[in-house]
């Protein structure tokens, strides 16, 4: 759960790393 929150919170900074992809798409990949 901590990892999930960390990733979700870091998405704002990682959005650039994942190619500015949709958060929902990244969420599905992480889930």
Secondary structure, DSSP 4 states (H G I P E B T S, - for coil): -HHHHHHHHHHHHHTTTTTS--HHHHHHHH-
